[in-house]
Amino acid sequence: MRTYELKLKLPVEFISYDLGEFSSFRELTLDKNLINQEFKDFLASLNLYIDYAKYFYSTPHQRYINHRDIMDNQYGKITNNVKINFVIGGAGSEMIWYNLKLGKDVVFKMNYQNQPVCAYNDEDLIEVHRATIGSPSLLDAYEIHTLQNADEARKCWSITLNSTITNQRISWDEAVEIFKDYLIAE
């Protein structure tokens, strides 16, 4: 069975900075230099580094646009987007993954920050997985997904992983192998 997310028990703590509470959705780029060195050293021991990091703040009952975090050829030949997410709050919130129906394609919509994004219509999708994301969790953000927030605000620090060997994003299968000793069995 295909997996889209896996919960992790890491031997080091991820420490970043809290960007606070907001009255609406926020997606902010994190300064990688402010992430604790012990965590970055742990990733380096796995031949990984942080390509970029973001902070997402979701208000209660908010639903994201159906999307992939990166499109084919968006930045050259990137076709992988594995992340580790660290979540505070948002109890009962679910990430939902989808497959695109045959003959359907990407559309463009305005996101919560009034920016055009590649998105997908609900009627063009088939749900394939849903999960409450723990902290930390390994996620396949290349696949089409959304987040349905529950009754409380949700803060999420999300880091994208690259290989120090290839200098490319790692695939989902590579990530599962790299983190096999840190996966939490469910």
Summary of the structure (lengths in Angstrom):
residues: 186
radius of gyration: 16.0
end to end distance: 13.9
largest distance: 46.7
contacts: 528
relative contact order: 0.30
helix: 13%
strand: 38%
